[in-house]
Amino acid sequence: MKITSNLPFVAADGQVYYAYDLEEWPFQGKTIYEVIRIMAGKPLFMEEHLERLKQSGLTLGMPMEGIEAAVAEDMKQVVAHCEIKDNNLKIVAGYLESGAFSYVVFPVKSFYPPKDYYENGVKTVLMHVERENPNAKVINTELSTKVDNLRETTDIFEGLLVDSEGRITEGSRSNVFFVQGDRLLTPRSNHVLLGITRQKLLAAIEELGIAFEEAEIKASEAYLYDACFITGTSIGLLPVAQIDDQKINSPGNPILKKLQEGYDRIVQTSLEKIDWE
């Protein structure tokens, strides 16, 4: 696997390397991964991301004992060596050619939506794709490449996945929510990868007392909702202005604005808990 670091240092199995000395790592078979945002030099929702990494590995029968502490230390070293203030770190874990279990931590080129994306919303497209194991964060190079190509060649920001029964499940790298009146809906949790931002948003929903439920979202009816937004590590809460050719007036929705404010408070509290001095 290629190590596509955008900064000078990476780490693997407890050792820090110059990025040019570690441009590939010999993983074989399926690999699991997490992407963690570093904000103001601190990892956002680190404990939750590392717990999900562990659970993804356990789902695939990988030996995950002690993985959280080991990866956290390597993350800290990479952040310090690269003097990172705002950038994403990617953690990939799996088996090597030798049969040994291994992991790597490296900075990746990161895109954070500009202000006008939040003010005007983004365009999305429906994609008929089903994840083999939606609750495990397994690398799907084909899907990632397809969405990256869309971003580079069109004004599409994200692909919304549709299963064989015509239901929207999630984004290619995000979770999706819909607003209907004063209610908030999202696809059922057994159909999606349970994003950390999604998890934190649920806490904000409870705090704000907003009516919420998991529901089947038919792709054919997606444009009938009052608003739609996607959530993820790099984007937080991002309004959707269009699904295929259908426009949705999401950016000005009052429920979405309340949720954004609640989520921002949770982000600030999370960063204040991290002491990497």
MARVOTI-92246 format. One record per residue (C-alpha): residue number from 1; residue in three letters; x, y, z. Coordinates in Angstrom, 1 decimal. Layout:
N
{NUM; ALA; {X; Y; Z}},
...
//
This chain:
277
{1; MET; {0.0; 0.0; 0.0}},
{2; LYS; {1.3; 3.5; -0.9}},
{3; ILE; {1.8; 5.9; 2.0}},
{4; THR; {0.6; 9.2; 0.6}},
{5; SER; {1.8; 11.5; 3.3}},
{6; ASN; {1.6; 15.2; 2.6}},
{7; LEU; {4.1; 16.1; 5.4}},
{8; PRO; {7.7; 15.0; 6.2}},
{9; PHE; {7.1; 12.4; 8.9}},
{10; VAL; {5.1; 9.2; 9.3}},
{11; ALA; {5.0; 6.4; 11.9}},
{12; ALA; {4.7; 2.6; 11.8}},
{13; ASP; {4.5; 0.1; 14.7}},
{14; GLY; {6.0; 2.6; 17.2}},
{15; GLN; {8.8; 4.0; 15.0}},
{16; VAL; {8.9; 7.4; 13.4}},
{17; TYR; {10.2; 7.6; 9.8}},
{18; TYR; {10.9; 10.3; 7.2}},
{19; ALA; {8.1; 10.1; 4.8}},
{20; TYR; {10.4; 9.5; 1.8}},
{21; ASP; {11.8; 6.5; 3.6}},
{22; LEU; {8.4; 4.9; 4.0}},
{23; GLU; {6.5; 5.4; 0.8}},
{24; GLU; {5.0; 1.9; 0.8}},
{25; TRP; {3.9; -0.6; 3.5}},
{26; PRO; {3.4; -4.3; 2.5}},
{27; PHE; {-0.2; -4.9; 3.7}},
{28; GLN; {-1.9; -8.0; 2.3}},
{29; GLY; {-5.6; -8.5; 2.1}},
{30; LYS; {-8.2; -6.3; 3.8}},
{31; THR; {-7.1; -3.3; 5.8}},
{32; ILE; {-9.1; -1.2; 8.2}},
{33; TYR; {-8.6; 2.6; 8.7}},
{34; GLU; {-9.5; 5.7; 10.6}},
{35; VAL; {-9.1; 9.4; 9.7}},
{36; ILE; {-8.7; 11.7; 12.6}},
{37; ARG; {-8.7; 15.5; 12.3}},
{38; ILE; {-6.0; 17.4; 14.1}},
{39; MET; {-7.3; 20.8; 15.2}},
{40; ALA; {-5.2; 23.4; 17.0}},
{41; GLY; {-2.6; 20.6; 17.3}},
{42; LYS; {-5.0; 18.2; 19.1}},
{43; PRO; {-6.9; 15.1; 17.8}},
{44; LEU; {-10.6; 15.6; 17.6}},
{45; PHE; {-12.6; 12.8; 19.2}},
{46; MET; {-9.5; 10.6; 19.4}},
{47; GLU; {-10.8; 8.1; 21.9}},
{48; GLU; {-13.9; 7.4; 19.9}},
{49; HIS; {-12.0; 7.0; 16.6}},
{50; LEU; {-9.5; 4.6; 18.1}},
{51; GLU; {-12.3; 2.6; 19.7}},
{52; ARG; {-13.9; 2.3; 16.3}},
{53; LEU; {-10.6; 1.2; 14.8}},
{54; LYS; {-10.4; -1.5; 17.4}},
{55; GLN; {-14.0; -2.7; 16.8}},
{56; SER; {-13.5; -2.7; 13.0}},
{57; GLY; {-10.4; -4.9; 13.5}},
{58; LEU; {-12.2; -7.3; 15.9}},
{59; THR; {-15.0; -7.6; 13.4}},
{60; LEU; {-12.5; -9.0; 10.9}},
{61; GLY; {-10.7; -11.2; 13.5}},
{62; MET; {-7.6; -9.0; 13.9}},
{63; PRO; {-5.6; -8.9; 17.1}},
{64; MET; {-6.5; -5.4; 18.5}},
{65; GLU; {-5.3; -5.6; 22.2}},
{66; GLY; {-3.5; -2.4; 23.1}},
{67; ILE; {-4.0; -0.8; 19.7}},
{68; GLU; {-5.5; 2.4; 21.1}},
{69; ALA; {-2.5; 3.3; 23.3}},
{70; ALA; {0.1; 2.3; 20.6}},
{71; VAL; {-1.6; 4.3; 17.9}},
{72; ALA; {-2.2; 7.3; 20.1}},
{73; GLU; {1.5; 7.5; 21.0}},
{74; ASP; {2.5; 7.3; 17.3}},
{75; MET; {-0.1; 10.0; 16.5}},
{76; LYS; {1.4; 12.3; 19.1}},
{77; GLN; {4.9; 11.7; 17.7}},
{78; VAL; {3.8; 12.5; 14.1}},
{79; VAL; {2.0; 15.6; 15.2}},
{80; ALA; {5.1; 16.8; 17.1}},
{81; HIS; {7.6; 16.0; 14.4}},
{82; CYS; {5.5; 17.6; 11.6}},
{83; GLU; {4.4; 20.5; 13.9}},
{84; ILE; {0.8; 19.9; 12.8}},
{85; LYS; {-1.9; 22.5; 13.7}},
{86; ASP; {-4.7; 21.6; 11.3}},
{87; ASN; {-4.5; 18.5; 9.2}},
{88; ASN; {-5.9; 15.0; 9.0}},
{89; LEU; {-4.0; 11.8; 10.2}},
{90; LYS; {-4.8; 8.5; 8.6}},
{91; ILE; {-4.3; 5.2; 10.5}},
{92; VAL; {-4.3; 2.0; 8.4}},
{93; ALA; {-4.0; -1.5; 10.0}},
{94; GLY; {-3.8; -5.0; 8.7}},
{95; TYR; {-1.6; -8.0; 8.0}},
{96; LEU; {1.8; -7.9; 6.3}},
{97; GLU; {3.2; -10.4; 3.8}},
{98; SER; {5.0; -12.0; 6.8}},
{99; GLY; {1.6; -12.6; 8.5}},
{100; ALA; {2.4; -10.1; 11.3}},
{101; PHE; {-0.2; -7.5; 12.3}},
{102; SER; {0.9; -4.0; 11.7}},
{103; TYR; {-0.3; -0.4; 11.5}},
{104; VAL; {0.9; 2.9; 10.0}},
{105; VAL; {0.0; 6.6; 10.9}},
{106; PHE; {0.6; 9.3; 8.4}},
{107; PRO; {-0.7; 12.8; 7.6}},
{108; VAL; {-2.8; 13.1; 4.5}},
{109; LYS; {-3.8; 15.9; 2.2}},
{110; SER; {-6.9; 17.4; 3.8}},
{111; PHE; {-9.7; 19.4; 2.4}},
{112; TYR; {-11.9; 21.5; 4.7}},
{113; PRO; {-14.9; 23.1; 3.0}},
{114; PRO; {-14.7; 26.9; 2.7}},
{115; LYS; {-17.3; 29.1; 4.3}},
{116; ASP; {-19.5; 29.4; 1.2}},
{117; TYR; {-20.0; 25.6; 1.2}},
{118; TYR; {-21.8; 26.0; 4.5}},
{119; GLU; {-23.7; 29.1; 3.4}},
{120; ASN; {-24.9; 27.7; 0.0}},
{121; GLY; {-24.7; 23.9; 0.5}},
{122; VAL; {-23.1; 21.3; -1.8}},
{123; LYS; {-24.2; 19.1; -4.7}},
{124; THR; {-24.5; 15.3; -4.3}},
{125; VAL; {-25.3; 12.4; -6.6}},
{126; LEU; {-27.0; 9.1; -5.9}},
{127; MET; {-24.7; 6.0; -6.4}},
{128; HIS; {-26.0; 2.5; -6.4}},
{129; VAL; {-23.4; 0.9; -4.1}},
{130; GLU; {-23.6; -1.3; -1.0}},
{131; ARG; {-20.8; -1.8; 1.5}},
{132; GLU; {-20.0; -5.5; 2.2}},
{133; ASN; {-19.7; -4.8; 5.9}},
{134; PRO; {-21.1; -1.3; 6.6}},
{135; ASN; {-20.3; -1.3; 10.4}},
{136; ALA; {-16.5; -1.9; 9.8}},
{137; LYS; {-14.4; 0.8; 8.3}},
{138; VAL; {-12.7; -1.1; 5.5}},
{139; ILE; {-10.8; 0.6; 2.7}},
{140; ASN; {-12.8; 0.6; -0.6}},
{141; THR; {-10.3; 2.0; -3.1}},
{142; GLU; {-12.7; 1.8; -6.1}},
{143; LEU; {-15.5; 3.8; -4.4}},
{144; SER; {-13.0; 6.4; -3.0}},
{145; THR; {-11.4; 6.8; -6.5}},
{146; LYS; {-14.8; 7.2; -8.2}},
{147; VAL; {-15.9; 10.0; -5.8}},
{148; ASP; {-12.5; 11.7; -6.0}},
{149; ASN; {-12.8; 11.8; -9.8}},
{150; LEU; {-16.3; 13.3; -9.5}},
{151; ARG; {-14.9; 16.0; -7.2}},
{152; GLU; {-12.1; 16.8; -9.6}},
{153; THR; {-14.1; 16.8; -12.8}},
{154; THR; {-17.5; 18.1; -11.7}},
{155; ASP; {-19.1; 20.3; -9.0}},
{156; ILE; {-20.3; 17.2; -7.2}},
{157; PHE; {-19.0; 17.0; -3.6}},
{158; GLU; {-20.3; 13.7; -2.4}},
{159; GLY; {-22.0; 10.5; -3.5}},
{160; LEU; {-25.0; 9.2; -1.5}},
{161; LEU; {-25.1; 5.4; -1.5}},
{162; VAL; {-28.3; 3.6; -2.5}},
{163; ASP; {-28.8; -0.1; -1.6}},
{164; SER; {-30.6; -2.8; -3.7}},
{165; GLU; {-33.9; -1.8; -2.1}},
{166; GLY; {-33.7; 1.8; -3.2}},
{167; ARG; {-32.8; 3.2; 0.2}},
{168; ILE; {-30.2; 5.9; 0.9}},
{169; THR; {-27.8; 4.5; 3.5}},
{170; GLU; {-24.9; 7.0; 3.8}},
{171; GLY; {-22.3; 9.0; 1.9}},
{172; SER; {-19.2; 7.5; 0.4}},
{173; ARG; {-17.3; 9.1; 3.3}},
{174; SER; {-20.1; 10.7; 5.4}},
{175; ASN; {-23.3; 10.0; 7.2}},
{176; VAL; {-26.5; 11.7; 6.0}},
{177; PHE; {-29.5; 13.3; 7.8}},
{178; PHE; {-32.8; 14.7; 6.6}},
{179; VAL; {-35.1; 17.3; 8.2}},
{180; GLN; {-38.9; 16.9; 7.9}},
{181; GLY; {-40.7; 19.7; 9.7}},
{182; ASP; {-39.4; 19.7; 13.2}},
{183; ARG; {-38.1; 16.1; 13.0}},
{184; LEU; {-34.7; 14.8; 12.1}},
{185; LEU; {-34.3; 11.5; 10.4}},
{186; THR; {-31.3; 9.4; 9.4}},
{187; PRO; {-30.9; 5.9; 7.8}},
{188; ARG; {-31.0; 2.9; 10.2}},
{189; SER; {-27.7; 2.3; 12.0}},
{190; ASN; {-27.4; -1.4; 10.9}},
{191; HIS; {-27.2; -0.1; 7.3}},
{192; VAL; {-24.3; 2.4; 7.8}},
{193; LEU; {-20.9; 3.0; 9.1}},
{194; LEU; {-21.5; 4.7; 12.4}},
{195; GLY; {-19.5; 7.9; 12.0}},
{196; ILE; {-17.9; 9.6; 15.0}},
{197; THR; {-19.3; 12.9; 13.9}},
{198; ARG; {-22.7; 11.2; 13.7}},
{199; GLN; {-22.3; 9.9; 17.2}},
{200; LYS; {-21.4; 13.3; 18.6}},
{201; LEU; {-24.3; 14.9; 16.7}},
{202; LEU; {-26.7; 12.5; 18.4}},
{203; ALA; {-25.5; 14.0; 21.7}},
{204; ALA; {-26.3; 17.5; 20.5}},
{205; ILE; {-29.7; 16.3; 19.3}},
{206; GLU; {-30.6; 15.0; 22.7}},
{207; GLU; {-29.3; 18.1; 24.4}},
{208; LEU; {-31.4; 20.3; 22.2}},
{209; GLY; {-34.5; 18.2; 22.5}},
{210; ILE; {-35.0; 17.8; 18.8}},
{211; ALA; {-37.3; 14.9; 17.7}},
{212; PHE; {-35.1; 12.2; 16.1}},
{213; GLU; {-35.6; 8.8; 14.6}},
{214; GLU; {-33.8; 6.3; 12.3}},
{215; ALA; {-35.9; 5.6; 9.2}},
{216; GLU; {-35.8; 4.2; 5.7}},
{217; ILE; {-35.0; 7.0; 3.4}},
{218; LYS; {-36.2; 6.2; -0.2}},
{219; ALA; {-33.9; 7.6; -2.8}},
{220; SER; {-36.9; 8.4; -5.0}},
{221; GLU; {-38.3; 10.7; -2.3}},
{222; ALA; {-35.1; 12.4; -1.0}},
{223; TYR; {-35.9; 15.7; -2.6}},
{224; LEU; {-39.3; 15.9; -0.7}},
{225; TYR; {-37.6; 16.6; 2.6}},
{226; ASP; {-37.2; 20.2; 4.0}},
{227; ALA; {-33.4; 19.9; 4.3}},
{228; CYS; {-30.5; 17.4; 4.1}},
{229; PHE; {-27.0; 17.5; 5.4}},
{230; ILE; {-24.0; 15.2; 5.6}},
{231; THR; {-21.5; 14.8; 8.5}},
{232; GLY; {-17.9; 13.7; 8.7}},
{233; THR; {-14.5; 14.2; 10.2}},
{234; SER; {-13.3; 17.0; 7.9}},
{235; ILE; {-16.7; 18.6; 7.2}},
{236; GLY; {-18.5; 18.6; 10.5}},
{237; LEU; {-22.1; 19.3; 9.4}},
{238; LEU; {-22.4; 20.3; 5.8}},
{239; PRO; {-25.7; 21.3; 4.1}},
{240; VAL; {-26.8; 19.6; 0.9}},
{241; ALA; {-28.3; 21.9; -1.7}},
{242; GLN; {-28.9; 19.3; -4.4}},
{243; ILE; {-29.3; 15.5; -4.9}},
{244; ASP; {-28.9; 14.6; -8.5}},
{245; ASP; {-31.0; 17.2; -10.3}},
{246; GLN; {-33.3; 18.0; -7.4}},
{247; LYS; {-32.6; 21.1; -5.3}},
{248; ILE; {-33.2; 21.2; -1.5}},
{249; ASN; {-33.2; 24.4; 0.5}},
{250; SER; {-31.0; 23.1; 3.3}},
{251; PRO; {-28.6; 26.0; 4.2}},
{252; GLY; {-31.2; 28.2; 5.9}},
{253; ASN; {-33.0; 25.5; 7.8}},
{254; PRO; {-33.4; 26.5; 11.5}},
{255; ILE; {-33.0; 22.9; 12.8}},
{256; LEU; {-29.7; 22.6; 11.0}},
{257; LYS; {-28.5; 25.9; 12.4}},
{258; LYS; {-29.3; 24.8; 15.9}},
{259; LEU; {-27.5; 21.5; 15.4}},
{260; GLN; {-24.4; 23.2; 14.0}},
{261; GLU; {-24.2; 25.4; 17.1}},
{262; GLY; {-24.6; 22.4; 19.4}},
{263; TYR; {-22.0; 20.4; 17.5}},
{264; ASP; {-19.5; 23.2; 17.7}},
{265; ARG; {-19.8; 23.3; 21.5}},
{266; ILE; {-19.1; 19.5; 21.6}},
{267; VAL; {-16.0; 20.0; 19.4}},
{268; GLN; {-14.6; 22.7; 21.7}},
{269; THR; {-15.2; 20.5; 24.8}},
{270; SER; {-13.5; 17.5; 23.2}},
{271; LEU; {-10.4; 19.5; 22.3}},
{272; GLU; {-10.1; 21.0; 25.8}},
{273; LYS; {-9.8; 17.5; 27.2}},
{274; ILE; {-6.7; 16.6; 25.3}},
{275; ASP; {-3.4; 17.5; 27.0}},
{276; TRP; {-0.4; 16.8; 24.7}},
{277; GLU; {2.0; 19.2; 26.3}},
//
